[in-house]
Structures are given as C-alpha cells and as structure tokens.
Amino acid sequence: MKDLIEFLRIPSVSASPEHAGDVRRASEFVHDWLAAAGLEHVAIIEGRGHPLVYADWLHAPAKPTLLLYGHYDVQPPDPLEEWISPPFEPAVRDGNLYARGAADDKGQLYILMEAVRRVLRERGKLPVNVRFLIEGEEESGGDHIEEYVKARAGELSADAAVICDTAMFAPDLPTLTIGLRGIVYGEIHVEGARTDLHSGDYGGAAPNAVEAAAQIIAALKDRDGHIRIPGLYDRVRPPSDAERSTWKRLPFNAEVYRKTEIGSTALAGEPEIPLFERIWARPTLEVHGIRGGFTGEGSKTVIPARSVTKISLRLVPDQRPDEVIGELESAIAAAAPRGVKATFKLLSSAPASMVDPSNPFVRKAAQAMQKVFGNETVYVRCGGSIPIVGLFEEKLHAPSVMMGFGLPDDNIHAPNEKMSVRNVERGIESVIAYFDLASAAD
C-alpha cells in the first residue's frame, strides 16, 4: 500500500488551474513507477491539456494485446469540512483506504499497474502483450487523449481495452459493466440588464437573470423527472426483456439504497419507470450549480444581470450528442422569458456505449473474477460516463472490458471517498488471472 498512498497524496485536481503542477507531478509518478516496474517505451506525452503516460511490454508472440487504461487525475475535494480525514492525507480505517481518488481512479488504476509489476517480478514475463495509456484529465474533459487516440490509432492497436474505473454491484459480487451512458455537459448563460440593478428602484421592470435561469430549468424538466425537451426521447433504445430479467435477479433493496446510498426521504425520477432502468438506461437532465447575483453573508438587494447554470444530460444507446445539443439549444431559447438572452455553451460530450457480453475477452474477465471472488460474475450497466470507451471501439475496434472493484458506497466525487483494501488485493489477483485466461485460445 505504500506506493498507492504516496500516489494518493498528490492533489492532482485536473479542473483546477492552481493544481496544474500537482497534475504533472502525478504523471511523473506514474511514468517513473512503470519504468521501475519493467515496462518499456515509457513516455510522458505532451499535448493540449494535461500529459498522457504511455508504456508497453510486447514480448508475447502470437498472444493478444491488451490496452490498459486509467486516469491519474481526481475530482475537487470540496466541501473540505465534511471529510473525516484530509482528502490528500490517506488514512486506513475499518479496512478501507480513505482519500480523494482512492476509488476514482488512482486506486483502481494501481490495480492494473501492480498486476503487471507482480507478474513481471515473479515470472519474468507476461502471458499477454500490454500497452498502458493513462490520462490526466478524465475528470475535466479528456480532449488530449481523444486527439491522441484519433491520431495514433495504428500505434495503439489492441485486441481489447481493460478499464478498472467502475464498481461492483455489491460486496463480494464480481461485476462487469457492459453499458455506459453518454453525456452532454455545459452551461446555460443568461443575460438580462446591462448591469446588476437596485431591486427597489428597478424591481417590477428589470429582467432577473437568476429567476430566468430557474424558469428555463423548470421548463426543461417536470416535477416527476420527465425531460421536456422536444425530440429527446425519440432515439431512446429500451433495454431488452432479457436484460430487464437479469436486473430483477440482482440482490437489491430499494429502501436500503434510498437510506444508505442516497440518504433522502424519497427517490426521485420518472415514477412509472423501474429504478435500474431510470439510473442505467434512461436519459437524465441534472443541474449542478447556479452562479449569479449576490450569495455572500449579509444582504445586498440586487437584480442579477447575468447567471450561469451548469447542467448535464446523460444519454443512452442510439442517442446522438450532436442531435441532443441542437434539441437542448432550441428548448432553452423557447423557454427564455422576455427581456433575457439565453444560450448554451457546450463543455464536453460523448455518446453512450454498450459492450457485447458474449465477446470472448469479456467472458474471460467474468471467469477470472469468479475464480478470485468465488461468486458468479454479474453484468450491469453504469449510469455514469467513460468517454474513452466509445473512442476505443470506434478507432481501435477494441471492446472495453470494465472490471470494476469499487463499491456502491465508496463516495466517489464526494467527501470521504474510499476503497476497500481487500478489494485492491482481490482486484490485482483478478487482473493477473485475466491475463492468464486471455492468453489461452478459445
């Protein structure tokens, strides 16, 4: 755990300019670690955005090549006051390692790194060929890796990509993720008056940019979670009856989920849609924050002239980001009240992706995890997005094997993020078992 703890101490928050030096330091840590582990052609790749790290070991003739992907950047740790121990001072409590990035994704990336190092140390060679491609801006857009993969697809050829950046459905239940939602992330910019105005002198006549943002948001989604953007649901592909039947057999209690994972008085969303379908196979629209006017201590009676609302839509198979962006822009313009100009600024987008569970590289991963955990591997979707999965499929024609070792209560993107120490070790064992199974012919 010593190396992982050192890795987690680096505050590599890719979205914060003040942490740019820390992000680079994390890339250098990964570079030096892989070189010391015996990987070859280890390089820090510069480009637009934070660096990539590449390494390979290609001395297994006639054996498959696996592209091992992960990211060394992390989410901002705010709010700091809710952390039991500081986010960048890793602490072990009750069998869990607490730190920002423990599960997303440094801890899981480390599983891949340590699996390769352990096999090279113990056997002197790997049963498969491997390439590492590790990025530093997965949490803030991922433009650099997208450009690199598109430009260097021939040099990254692989039979499958292996990604450890998802979660198990439940403790001790090995899980492969075969579906991810896509995303459209951006900002609604609202402009009203020329400048903030006195609410006493101009109230009743001046447009209020924050109120306008609230009206636009309310027009985009109703109280039951139905998105009211014309055309948005036209391409939604529902899950198959077989997949729905599989989901019904998962060990799950909605009340426990509500109380322990969400911590709310009721579950939200489309009431007529089953829960797994709502969180895995339906598009969503969420508001992440509104900026505008005065929010400090005390009072200041102004009518805000401008507001910025951060929103995202999660997309499902067959929905196209470019079409959704156009539909969203039209809906925002139609919902804007008199006296304001409302526009959408796109920050990032990616389509949804699905992996065929019958693919031999996916099946062998299920076998490897079952061997280590002692339980049959289940297949689930994930409501989140890993944009690189679709790009690997499109440019490298490589399926993504998503072997997740996090747990549902790991608090990724939230205070007190954690990773089970036992799952780190079982994850390493699973990846090693997968290397051996992947090297054998069907």
Number of C-alpha atoms within 10 A of each C-alpha: 12 6 11 17 20 14 24 25 18 23 24 29 26 26 18 12 10 11 16 17 16 18 26 21 16 25 27 17 17 25 20 14 17 24 16 12 16 17 22 15 12 21 20 19 17 12 13 11 17 23 22 26 22 23 21 23 20 17 13 15 10 9 16 21 25 26 24 24 22 26 26 32 30 28 22 21 22 12 9 14 10 13 17 11 16 18 25 20 15 21 15 15 11 7 12 18 26 30 29 36 33 32 31 29 26 25 32 30 25 25 25 24 22 24 20 23 20 16 16 17 13 9 9 10 17 22 22 22 22 24 23 24 21 26 24 27 25 24 20 18 19 20 15 20 25 14 12 16 18 15 12 12 15 11 9 21 18 21 17 24 26 25 22 28 22 25 25 22 25 16 16 18 20 29 28 28 24 20 25 27 28 26 26 22 21 19 20 20 19 25 22 22 17 9 12 19 19 14 16 10 10 12 14 9 9 19 22 28 29 23 15 24 28 13 14 21 21 14 17 18 16 13 10 11 16 16 20 17 18 13 11 19 17 9 13 16 13 14 14 9 9 8 13 14 11 13 17 11 9 14 9 12 8 10 13 11 15 15 13 11 13 13 11 11 9 9 15 13 17 18 12 8 11 12 16 17 17 18 18 21 24 22 23 22 21 14 12 10 10 16 15 18 19 14 9 7 6 6 8 12 13 18 25 26 21 25 22 22 20 18 19 19 22 27 33 27 21 14 21 20 20 13 11 20 20 12 15 22 17 15 17 21 15 12 17 21 18 9 15 21 17 24 18 22 14 15 13 16 22 23 25 26 24 18 20 14 17 9 12 15 24 24 18 22 26 23 18 23 27 19 17 17 18 12 14 15 22 18 19 21 24 19 22 17 21 22 22 21 26 23 19 23 17 13 16 21 16 22 25 28 28 22 26 22 34 30 21 16 16 22 19 22 17 17 23 21 22 29 29 23 19 12 24 24 15 18 27 22 21 28 24 22 19 23 24 15 19 24 18 12 8 8
